[in-house]
Amino acid sequence: FPSHDRRVLFQRSLKLLHVLMVVGLLQLFYDPFVIYDIGFQLSYLAVLGLSTILPVLKQYYEHLPIGWRWLFDAFAISLSSTITTYPLILYYFHQFSVWFLLGNLLLLPMFTALMYALFLIIFISMLHVNLVSIASYVNIYLNWVSYLVKLSIHAPYPFVYAYGFDGLLMGIHFVFIFYLMHIVTGKQIGRAHV
């Protein structure tokens, strides 16, 4: 890809990181104790992974046809957010899903379709249309997706357990992850100026 395209991609990542930091600080000013919330921590770490790792991964498959790009996007999104959240997941839950990539590749499109269907129902409900038939189809779909999620839980060897994963190990893993991110994004910066 031309160096200009890579530079624009990297600049978007930096802007997203700045927005992420500002929003996080505003949320902390509003409620300082939210820093102890697992959801807060996982959300910001996942977005950090998406804003830093995903652009690096995308450059390797941007040239592929759209169908392949869609598949690799789903894989890269899942991998990017997981890389930055797995130490926290191991620290709090002492287990990590072995099937996360396959599960996300299968279930993410299903949940996306469900989300669009629910938005459609909300929009149509504003028009005062009878939604019983549409809602019943969405309910059937939701039951099917729920069944698939339950199946994935009962897959063989669903988790890797890490009972001794303490704060020190979590910190070491984060230092290693951020060091690798610095090396990779540093190389991206160097390539962008070529």
Backbone torsions as a table, in degrees:
resi	resn	phi	psi	omega
1	PHE	NA	148.6	178.1
2	PRO	-60.3	150.7	-177.1
3	SER	-62.5	-29.9	179.1
4	HIS	-62.1	-42.8	179.9
5	ASP	-62.3	-42.1	179.1
6	ARG	-66.3	-38.7	179.7
7	ARG	-64.1	-42.9	178.9
8	VAL	-63.3	-42.2	179.4
9	LEU	-61.4	-43.5	180.0
10	PHE	-67.6	-38.5	179.2
11	GLN	-64.7	-36.9	175.8
12	ARG	-62.1	-40.3	178.3
13	SER	-60.8	-44.8	179.7
14	LEU	-63.2	-41.7	178.6
15	LYS	-62.7	-42.0	178.6
16	LEU	-64.0	-39.4	177.1
17	LEU	-63.1	-40.5	178.4
18	HIS	-64.5	-43.8	177.7
19	VAL	-62.0	-43.4	179.3
20	LEU	-59.1	-44.9	-179.9
21	MET	-65.8	-43.8	-179.1
22	VAL	-64.0	-46.0	179.9
23	VAL	-64.1	-42.3	177.5
24	GLY	-61.1	-43.5	178.5
25	LEU	-65.7	-41.2	176.6
26	LEU	-61.0	-42.2	178.6
27	GLN	-64.8	-37.7	177.9
28	LEU	-70.0	-35.5	175.4
29	PHE	-64.0	-39.6	180.0
30	TYR	-68.4	-45.0	-178.7
31	ASP	-142.1	92.7	-176.8
32	PRO	-60.4	-25.0	-177.1
33	PHE	-79.9	-5.6	178.1
34	VAL	-66.3	-18.0	178.4
35	ILE	-61.3	-23.8	179.9
36	TYR	-88.5	-4.4	-179.3
37	ASP	-79.2	125.9	-178.1
38	ILE	-62.3	-39.3	179.6
39	GLY	-62.2	-41.2	177.0
40	PHE	-60.7	-48.9	-177.7
41	GLN	-62.8	-47.7	-178.8
42	LEU	-65.8	-40.0	-179.3
43	SER	-61.7	-47.9	-177.9
44	TYR	-69.6	-35.5	176.6
45	LEU	-68.5	-37.7	178.2
46	ALA	-64.1	-43.8	178.8
47	VAL	-66.8	-34.8	175.1
48	LEU	-60.0	-44.1	177.3
49	GLY	-63.6	-41.5	179.6
50	LEU	-66.0	-34.4	-176.9
51	SER	-83.5	-19.4	-177.6
52	THR	-110.1	-42.9	-174.7
53	ILE	-86.8	-40.2	-177.5
54	LEU	-56.9	-45.9	178.6
55	PRO	-59.5	-34.6	178.8
56	VAL	-67.3	-44.2	180.0
57	LEU	-66.5	-38.2	-176.1
58	LYS	-60.8	-32.6	-176.6
59	GLN	-64.9	-18.6	-178.8
60	TYR	-83.7	-14.7	-178.9
61	TYR	-132.0	9.8	-180.0
62	GLU	-61.9	-26.0	-176.9
63	HIS	-81.2	-9.6	-176.9
64	LEU	-75.4	160.4	175.4
65	PRO	-60.3	158.8	-171.1
66	ILE	-58.3	-37.6	179.3
67	GLY	-62.7	-43.2	177.8
68	TRP	-68.9	-38.3	178.2
69	ARG	-61.0	-40.0	179.4
70	TRP	-61.9	-44.5	179.5
71	LEU	-63.8	-46.2	179.5
72	PHE	-68.5	-31.9	174.8
73	ASP	-60.3	-47.4	179.8
74	ALA	-60.2	-42.7	178.7
75	PHE	-64.7	-47.6	-175.7
76	ALA	-67.5	-38.0	177.9
77	ILE	-62.5	-47.3	-179.8
78	SER	-62.7	-46.1	-178.9
79	LEU	-65.5	-43.1	-178.4
80	SER	-60.9	-45.9	-178.7
81	SER	-73.7	-30.7	-179.5
82	THR	-72.3	-36.9	-179.2
83	ILE	-58.5	-39.9	-177.1
84	THR	-87.9	-11.3	-179.1
85	THR	-107.5	-17.0	-173.6
86	TYR	-60.1	-36.4	178.8
87	PRO	-62.4	-38.7	179.4
88	LEU	-69.0	-38.8	177.8
89	ILE	-62.9	-44.8	178.4
90	LEU	-65.1	-37.0	-179.6
91	TYR	-65.9	-47.7	-176.5
92	TYR	-80.0	-41.1	-170.8
93	PHE	-108.2	-12.3	178.6
94	HIS	57.0	26.6	175.4
95	GLN	-155.5	156.1	-178.1
96	PHE	-142.3	134.5	-177.1
97	SER	-71.3	128.5	177.4
98	VAL	-75.7	-30.3	-173.1
99	TRP	-96.2	18.5	-173.3
100	PHE	-60.3	-40.5	-178.5
101	LEU	-67.3	-47.9	179.2
102	LEU	-63.6	-43.3	178.5
103	GLY	-61.1	-43.6	179.2
104	ASN	-67.5	-37.5	178.9
105	LEU	-63.7	-35.7	-179.6
106	LEU	-85.4	-42.8	-171.5
107	LEU	-87.2	-29.0	-178.8
108	LEU	-58.7	-46.0	177.2
109	PRO	-64.2	-33.3	179.3
110	MET	-67.2	-42.4	178.8
111	PHE	-69.9	-32.9	175.8
112	THR	-63.3	-45.8	177.7
113	ALA	-62.0	-39.8	178.4
114	LEU	-63.5	-41.9	179.2
115	MET	-61.9	-44.3	177.8
116	TYR	-63.5	-39.0	178.5
117	ALA	-63.4	-40.5	179.1
118	LEU	-68.0	-38.6	175.1
119	PHE	-62.5	-39.6	177.8
120	LEU	-62.7	-43.0	178.3
121	ILE	-62.2	-42.7	178.8
122	ILE	-62.1	-44.1	-179.9
123	PHE	-64.2	-46.0	-178.6
124	ILE	-66.3	-33.3	-179.9
125	SER	-63.6	-26.6	177.2
126	MET	-69.8	-20.1	179.3
127	LEU	-89.9	4.4	179.3
128	HIS	59.2	45.0	177.6
129	VAL	-100.5	146.1	177.7
130	ASN	-68.1	121.5	-173.4
131	LEU	-105.5	9.7	-174.4
132	VAL	-59.6	-46.3	-177.3
133	SER	-69.0	-41.5	179.0
134	ILE	-65.7	-43.8	-179.3
135	ALA	-64.0	-34.9	179.3
136	SER	-67.7	-37.4	176.3
137	TYR	-65.8	-41.7	178.6
138	VAL	-64.4	-38.5	178.1
139	ASN	-63.5	-42.1	177.2
140	ILE	-61.8	-45.0	179.1
141	TYR	-62.3	-43.5	179.6
142	LEU	-63.0	-40.4	177.0
143	ASN	-63.8	-38.2	179.1
144	TRP	-65.9	-44.7	178.2
145	VAL	-63.7	-42.1	178.2
146	SER	-60.8	-40.4	177.3
147	TYR	-61.9	-42.4	178.8
148	LEU	-65.1	-37.8	177.5
149	VAL	-63.4	-43.2	178.5
150	LYS	-63.5	-37.8	176.7
151	LEU	-62.2	-40.6	-178.1
152	SER	-65.6	-30.0	178.6
153	ILE	-67.5	-32.1	-177.4
154	HIS	-94.9	14.3	175.8
155	ALA	-66.9	155.1	-179.4
156	PRO	-64.2	138.5	179.1
157	TYR	48.9	62.8	-173.5
158	PRO	-72.6	-21.6	-173.9
159	PHE	-133.9	152.7	165.5
160	VAL	-103.1	128.7	-177.9
161	TYR	-99.5	141.3	-179.6
162	ALA	-138.2	74.2	-174.3
163	TYR	-68.9	-26.5	-178.8
164	GLY	-94.6	14.5	-176.1
165	PHE	-77.7	102.0	-176.2
166	ASP	-104.6	-173.1	-178.2
167	GLY	-62.4	-36.0	178.9
168	LEU	-64.3	-47.7	178.1
169	LEU	-62.5	-39.1	177.6
170	MET	-61.1	-44.7	179.1
171	GLY	-61.7	-42.1	178.2
172	ILE	-62.2	-43.3	178.9
173	HIS	-63.5	-42.1	178.6
174	PHE	-65.1	-40.6	177.6
175	VAL	-60.3	-44.5	179.4
176	PHE	-63.0	-45.9	-180.0
177	ILE	-61.1	-48.9	-177.5
178	PHE	-69.3	-30.9	174.6
179	TYR	-64.5	-46.6	177.5
180	LEU	-62.8	-40.6	178.1
181	MET	-61.9	-40.1	179.3
182	HIS	-63.5	-43.7	179.7
183	ILE	-62.8	-48.4	-176.9
184	VAL	-66.6	-47.3	-179.4
185	THR	-70.6	-28.7	175.0
186	GLY	-63.5	-40.9	176.6
187	LYS	-66.1	-36.1	178.6
188	GLN	-64.7	-39.5	178.4
189	ILE	-63.7	-44.6	179.1
190	GLY	-60.7	-40.7	178.9
191	ARG	-69.5	-32.0	-176.6
192	ALA	-66.2	-26.9	-177.7
193	HIS	-89.7	-0.7	-178.6
194	VAL	-72.5	NA	NA
